[in-house]
Amino acid sequence: MKRIISIFLMGLTFLISCYAMAEEQKMSEKKALVVYFSKTGEQYGVGHINEGNTAIIAKMIAEHTGADLFEIKLKNDTYPSAYKALTEVALAEKKTNARPEIEGEVKNFADYNVVFIGSPNWWADMPMVLYSFIEKYNWNDKIIIPFVTHEGSGLSSIPNKIKSAAHPQKVLEGFAIYGHTAQNSREQADKEVLAWLKKLGY
Ligand SMILES: Cc1cc2nc3c(=O)[nH]c(=O)nc-3n(C[C@H](O)[C@H](O)[C@H](O)COP(=O)(O)O)c2cc1C
């Protein structure tokens, strides 16, 4: 009896790994988009930056997956460049559940199967403009993959917030990385991005 059970378990393990391999192949064949919001100017722990931390990661993901890129920009960008002042504006927007307007739109959004959503962690949440973006599109049948740059809070509950806002069928494992690693240790950041993408099946 023991022998039969162990043969059965081996067969089952084999089938599961075949299925996982098939899934892996499929992932890289899906049409993917990387959307992100990222802020230049004075940023925590990195001084004044000309390329945002999340933008750096977004570009790495696009390069490794062949995905298209879309940067979420504010229609009226009145955000202060100074870090402390920005944190105050961001907190006020969070408290009022603001929906800042977006400049431009994603063309042919319906064509994408996979959408990576990149955000800095602001007050353990996304900047409110991410909600403006998510609420503008139809996420039926999309696979969403969150990624976040932060300075200690990690993903917080951002993947769940995305899930509630978008009602997608699938939100895959999110990726979190320190903003200062993205900005100042790009080789290390790239290694981490690659390892995560591999786990996702890329
Ligand atoms: C308004 C604001 C609020 C922030 N709140 C948090 C926070 O709650 N937790 C955290 O770990 N980092 C926080 N940070 C740091 C950012 O998440 C981090 O610097 C991030 O990498 C910035 O990404 P960006 O350059 O793409 O905008 C905050 C930064 C700003 C500007």
The ligand as an ORCA input file, in Angstrom:
! r2SCAN-3c Opt
* xyz 0 1
  C       5.215     61.525      0.458
  C       6.121     60.401      0.828
  C       5.731     59.479      1.778
  C       6.546     58.382      2.066
  N       6.105     57.454      2.975
  C       6.847     56.323      3.150
  C       6.386     55.304      4.015
  O       5.299     55.382      4.621
  N       7.149     54.201      4.159
  C       8.352     54.053      3.508
  O       8.993     53.036      3.666
  N       8.808     55.029      2.689
  C       8.105     56.154      2.502
  N       8.561     57.127      1.654
  C       9.829     56.914      0.911
  C       9.561     56.450     -0.523
  O       8.706     55.330     -0.555
  C      10.846     56.076     -1.258
  O      11.768     57.098     -1.183
  C      10.560     55.694     -2.698
  O      11.636     54.954     -3.208
  C      10.333     56.907     -3.586
  O      10.125     56.468     -4.918
  P      10.184     57.426     -6.165
  O      11.573     58.021     -6.241
  O       9.920     56.518     -7.316
  O       9.126     58.449     -6.023
  C       7.794     58.235      1.389
  C       8.190     59.215      0.479
  C       7.378     60.278      0.186
  C       7.819     61.298     -0.819
*
